[in-house]
């Protein structure tokens, strides 16, 4: 039986890679260990409903803060991914069959937690003909049925090996915000996202707006992987050409010595510079800090995103 707590079994594709030194984290990147009652309550609700979260599987540094406030990012379709990205701590291998009852359990957990905003993501499922698009749609509909006032943000795979029309299944389920992360600059894809294609990921989000012009779109990248500022700004331009509304930029943190090395820790001042540049390029919402992750403060940011659109429409 495979034990995903053992690094070599969790990441068999990385087991024979040479170790990469993990530099000491600067003060601005440190977080406290989770101990609050709210954290434990959220954990217990997720355990009771047998749900997986990207918060745990990806080793997010913000899990203590988010769970203490009852916020969690649901990860559907299992905890084993068919891809082996060099930055990611989610286990790689052959996933189990889809669980038909999972959408209902997610919806129940969202209702129990009383979430105003929920983020639903997944592993890559290249083993499925539709990449899991219908499962996403079923989960969105289940949450909408149980919690009609909850806004729903999805963070989907790239559906690289699927027919283009699978995107319509997800959009027709009417999430409020459609997110797919580019993760890094195009020149780093062979070493960071070897199973993905930069322009395919970029083009995934553009049709979302063509199918539903009212839907918000969102994408993010990590810095500290060896990119330069010019490359980051070019990604911003590419995203705006695809009419993406919301940009997130966060510091890459190396999960284990077998993962992609941290090139450097980007300073808070540099993040401020990226934020200013992104707003100047026309994004409605930008979150650019060392600890920014796709789902960090997602509910509050979504409220600001809606307000920014109304303000922009009002000024025209």
Secondary structure, DSSP 8 states (H G I E B T S, - for coil): ---TTSHHHHTTTTTTS---------GGG-------HHHHHHHHHHHHTT-EEHHHHTT-TTHHHHHHTT--EEEES-SEES---TT--SEES------TTHHHHHHHHHHHHT-SEEEEEE---TTSTTTTHHHHHHHHHHHHHH-TTSEEEEE----TTS-TTHHHHHHHT--SEEE---BS-GGGHHHH-TT--HHHHHHHHHHHHHH-TTSEEEEEEEESSS--HHHHHHHHHHHHHTT--EEEEEE---SSTTS--------HHHHHHHHHHHHHTT-SEEEESTT--TTTTHHHHHHHHHHHHHHHHHT-
